[in-house]
């Protein structure tokens, strides 16, 4: 098949072809999911180089383990599990190195930079930066469940499976995360 044919394929077909060893299908699958994975990591950490490295690591794990996916309808959940595990490994590594630090003044710095030209695009862009900065002030265990719920749209049950946490704990963490986020953003809402 030519490369353009792969672009027309639905994601489930690409997964099946990739599981059978079709490199072009895997390449197209990676192309389709990489932006989403990058965006997820950008909500979890503020270090741009780390975001790129984490994205690459998650994509490599996806490519390496695509054949282990038994039910292709669970691809999104399976991929979120990979992203979550890569992020947890990142947290553990940097906790040992003592190099993971969130700049507590980051939210204030972003608030100071809002003076941009009028327009909706500018406003949305600045609000996104403010929300990301506020997310980065949350503890890792609260941030990951909130990002999976609000940005990935996962159910409580799926988040429970992905994070290997009880559903009640997931609900509690999401509630605490939302409360803390509201406190961080109270002057904007």
C-alpha positions in Angstrom: 0.0 0.0 0.0 1.1 3.5 -0.6 1.6 6.0 2.2 -1.5 8.0 1.1 -3.7 4.9 1.6 -2.6 4.7 5.2 -3.8 8.3 5.8 -7.3 7.3 4.8 -7.4 4.3 7.1 -9.2 4.4 10.5 -7.2 4.0 13.6 -8.4 0.5 14.3 -7.3 -0.7 10.9 -3.9 0.9 11.5 -3.6 -0.9 14.8 -4.4 -4.3 13.2 -1.8 -3.7 10.4 0.8 -2.5 12.9 0.2 -5.6 15.1 1.0 -7.6 12.0 4.3 -5.8 11.5 3.3 -3.2 8.9 5.8 -0.4 9.5 4.0 2.1 7.4 0.8 1.5 9.4 2.7 1.9 12.6 4.3 5.1 11.3 0.8 6.6 10.5 -0.5 5.5 13.9 2.4 7.3 15.6 1.8 10.4 13.5 -1.8 10.4 14.6 -1.3 10.0 18.4 2.0 11.9 18.9 0.4 15.4 19.2 -2.1 14.1 21.8 0.6 12.4 23.9 2.8 15.6 23.7 -0.2 17.7 24.9 -0.8 15.3 27.8 2.8 15.5 28.9 2.7 19.3 28.5 0.0 19.4 31.2 2.0 17.2 33.4 5.4 18.9 33.3 6.7 22.3 32.3 10.1 21.3 31.0 9.8 21.4 27.2 12.8 19.1 26.6 11.4 16.6 29.1 8.0 16.8 27.3 9.6 15.9 24.0 11.7 13.1 25.6 8.7 11.7 27.5 6.6 11.8 24.3 9.3 9.9 22.4 9.6 7.3 25.2 5.9 6.7 25.3 5.7 6.4 21.5 8.6 3.9 21.5 6.9 1.8 24.2 3.7 1.9 22.2 5.5 0.8 19.0 7.4 -1.9 20.9 4.3 -3.3 22.6 1.6 -2.8 20.0 1.3 -6.6 19.5 0.5 -7.1 23.2 -2.7 -5.1 22.8 -5.4 -7.8 22.9 -8.5 -5.6 22.3 -8.0 -2.8 19.8 -11.1 -1.0 21.1 -9.2 -0.4 24.3 -6.3 1.3 22.5 -6.9 4.7 24.0 -7.0 3.3 27.5 -3.9 1.2 26.8 -2.0 4.2 25.4 -3.0 6.3 28.4 -1.6 3.5 30.7 1.7 3.8 28.8 1.7 7.6 29.2 0.9 7.3 32.9 3.6 4.7 33.5 6.2 6.8 31.6 5.2 9.9 33.7 5.4 7.9 37.0 8.9 6.7 36.0 9.9 10.3 35.3 8.6 11.4 38.7 10.5 8.6 40.4 13.7 9.3 38.5 13.6 13.0 39.2 12.6 12.5 42.9 15.8 10.5 43.3 17.8 13.2 41.4 16.1 16.0 43.2 15.8 17.8 39.9 12.1 17.9 39.4 11.0 21.3 40.5 8.0 23.4 39.7 8.6 27.1 39.8 6.2 28.4 42.4 6.4 31.9 40.8 5.5 30.5 37.4 1.8 31.4 37.8 2.6 34.9 38.8 5.0 35.3 35.9 2.4 34.2 33.4 -0.2 36.5 35.0 2.2 39.4 34.5 2.5 38.6 30.8 -1.2 38.9 30.0 -0.8 42.4 28.5 -1.1 41.2 24.9 -3.0 42.6 21.9 -6.7 42.2 21.9 -8.3 39.2 20.4 -9.8 35.9 21.3 -6.8 33.9 20.2 -4.5 35.8 22.5 -7.0 35.5 25.4 -7.4 31.7 24.9 -3.6 31.3 24.6 -2.9 33.2 27.8 -5.6 31.4 29.7 -4.2 28.1 28.6 -0.8 29.1 29.9 -2.4 30.1 33.2 -4.3 26.9 33.5 -1.2 24.8 32.7 0.9 26.7 35.3 -1.9 26.2 37.8 -2.0 22.5 37.0 1.8 22.3 37.6 1.3 23.5 41.1 -0.8 20.4 41.9 0.9 17.4 43.5 1.6 14.7 40.9 -1.0 12.3 42.1 -3.7 14.9 41.8 -2.5 16.3 38.5 -2.4 13.0 36.7 -6.0 12.0 37.6 -7.3 15.5 36.7 -5.5 15.5 33.3 -6.8 12.1 32.5 -10.3 13.1 33.4 -10.6 16.6 32.0 -8.2 16.4 29.0 -8.5 12.8 28.0 -12.1 12.3 29.0 -11.5 9.0 30.8 -14.1 7.6 33.1 -13.4 7.1 36.8 -13.1 3.4 36.2 -10.6 3.8 33.4 -8.5 6.3 35.5 -8.7 3.7 38.3 -7.2 1.1 36.0 -4.6 3.3 34.5 -3.3 4.6 37.8 -3.9 1.3 39.7 -5.9 3.2 42.3 -9.3 2.5 43.9 -12.3 4.4 42.3 -13.0 6.2 45.5 -9.5 7.4 45.7 -9.7 8.6 42.1 -12.9 10.5 42.8 -11.4 12.0 45.9 -8.2 13.1 44.1 -10.1 14.6 41.3 -12.3 16.5 43.7 -9.2 17.8 45.7 -7.5 18.7 42.4 -10.5 20.7 41.2 -10.7 22.5 44.5 -7.0 23.4 44.5 -7.2 24.5 40.9 -10.2 26.7 41.6 -8.1 28.3 44.4 -5.2 28.9 42.1 -7.5 30.4 39.5 -9.9 32.2 41.7 -9.0 35.7 40.3 -9.8 34.5 36.8 -13.1 32.7 37.5 
